[in-house]
Amino acid sequence: MILYEMKCGQGHTFDVWFRNADACEQQVAAGEVACAVCGDRQVGKAPMAPRIAKGRGSRAEEAPVPVAPQPAPEVTPAAVAEAAAQGPAAVMSLLREMRRQVEANATHVGDRFAEEARRIHYGEAEAKAIYGETTDEEAAELEDEGVTFTRIPWVPKHDG
């Protein structure tokens, strides 16, 4: 998985996850990528600077490494806002779809999430989408180190 910052014709920037660089090019060319802000399908890659590593590892520059899968097209900020306007049941449905996408496209690493995310970030392990659990303290440390990750509400698969 790879994270690109995209820019639409209106000048909005937003992040999108892709399986690889070829998938990015194909999806953009097919008009399958829409701006998360305005829905414009005239998008392209925005200029991105490499991330400078702080401390760990001997490499001077580190590219951001995604540790979460690309959300399904319907799980966008606009879709979340629309679901929120429809009420709690719509939000829960959207969160369940997000969970389904994560489970289908990422490897569960359990409570080793922080350790595995660091290994991927510093090039010590294969770059791949992962998910798991971490403490607030571990999450803060990952942020301080510049490790790219996202926290999402983990809802039950079904009403129970």
Secondary structure, 3 states (H helix, E strand, C coil): CEEEEEEECCCCEEEEEECCHHHHHHHHHCCCCCCCCCCCCCEEECCCCCEECCCCCCCCEECCCCCCCCCCCCCCHHHHHHHHHHCHHHHHHHHHHHHHHHHHHCEEEECCHHHHHHHHHCCCCCCCCEEECCCHHHHHHHHHHCCCCCCCCCCCCCCC
